Amino acid sequence: MDKTSLTELAHEQLAAAREASSGRASVTVFGGREHDLRQTVVALARGRSLGEHESPGDASLQVLVGTVRLAAGEEVWEGSAGDYLVIPPHRHDLHADTDAVVLLTVATRA
């Protein structure tokens, strides 16, 4: 069994996001193309967004650090550290109201 500190990864990725011109950084914690599940730590510097994109399928995010807004059309969900949000099955955007880190979980059906 592998053990990973999400707290440490969150701090590392947030530092990388602050330095990146895109204002974001990520690392896959588990999974990939050959797995049915993918979990990725995604960090966004304050004020940055992922940009509107298609839903990856069944997916959720857990806010590890900071405050985010998940928007899909006219609907907006706010999340802060400790909150769990189900990602809607259509186009959406994730925006960081503060420096933020989320754990994105996607069922990939490899």
C-alpha positions in Angstrom: 0.0 0.0 0.0 1.2 3.5 -0.8 0.8 6.4 1.5 0.8 10.0 0.3 0.4 13.2 2.4 -2.2 15.3 0.7 -1.3 18.2 3.0 2.3 18.1 1.8 1.3 17.7 -1.9 -1.2 20.6 -1.5 1.5 22.9 -0.2 4.0 21.8 -2.9 1.5 22.3 -5.7 0.3 25.6 -4.4 3.9 26.9 -4.3 4.3 25.7 -7.9 1.0 27.4 -9.0 2.1 30.7 -7.5 5.3 30.6 -9.6 3.6 29.3 -12.8 2.6 31.9 -15.4 -0.8 30.0 -15.7 -1.3 30.2 -12.0 -2.0 26.5 -11.7 -0.2 23.2 -11.0 -1.3 19.6 -10.6 0.0 16.1 -9.9 -1.8 12.8 -10.3 -1.9 11.0 -7.0 -3.4 7.7 -8.3 -4.5 6.3 -11.6 -4.0 7.2 -15.2 -5.1 5.8 -18.5 -4.8 2.2 -17.4 -7.0 2.7 -14.3 -10.8 3.2 -13.8 -10.1 5.9 -11.2 -7.9 9.0 -11.4 -7.2 11.3 -8.5 -5.3 14.5 -9.1 -4.3 17.3 -6.7 -5.0 20.6 -8.5 -3.7 24.0 -7.2 -4.9 27.4 -8.4 -3.4 30.7 -7.3 -6.0 33.3 -6.1 -8.1 34.7 -8.9 -7.2 32.0 -11.4 -9.5 29.6 -13.2 -9.3 26.3 -15.1 -11.4 27.8 -17.8 -14.7 26.4 -19.0 -14.3 22.8 -20.1 -16.3 19.6 -20.7 -17.1 17.3 -17.9 -14.7 14.3 -17.6 -17.7 12.0 -16.7 -18.4 10.9 -13.1 -16.2 13.2 -11.0 -16.0 15.0 -7.7 -13.7 17.4 -5.9 -12.7 17.8 -2.3 -11.4 21.2 -1.3 -8.2 20.8 0.6 -7.1 24.4 0.9 -8.8 27.8 0.3 -12.1 28.7 -1.3 -13.3 27.8 -4.8 -16.4 28.4 -7.0 -17.6 25.7 -9.4 -19.8 27.2 -12.1 -21.9 25.4 -14.7 -24.1 27.7 -16.7 -26.2 29.8 -14.2 -25.5 27.4 -11.3 -22.6 28.2 -8.9 -21.4 26.2 -6.0 -19.0 27.6 -3.4 -16.6 25.3 -1.6 -14.0 25.8 1.2 -11.5 23.5 2.9 -13.2 20.3 3.8 -16.1 20.6 1.4 -17.0 17.9 -1.2 -18.6 18.9 -4.5 -20.0 16.7 -7.2 -19.0 18.0 -10.6 -21.9 18.5 -13.0 -22.1 16.3 -16.1 -21.8 19.3 -18.4 -19.4 22.2 -19.2 -18.1 23.9 -16.1 -15.4 26.1 -14.7 -13.4 26.1 -11.4 -12.3 29.4 -10.0 -10.1 30.1 -7.0 -11.4 32.9 -4.8 -8.3 32.4 -2.6 -5.2 30.4 -3.2 -6.8 26.9 -3.4 -6.1 23.2 -3.7 -8.6 20.5 -4.6 -8.5 16.8 -4.9 -10.2 15.9 -8.2 -11.5 12.4 -8.5 -12.6 11.0 -11.9 -14.1 7.7 -12.8 -12.4 7.0 -16.1 -13.8 3.6 -17.1 -10.5 2.6 -18.6 
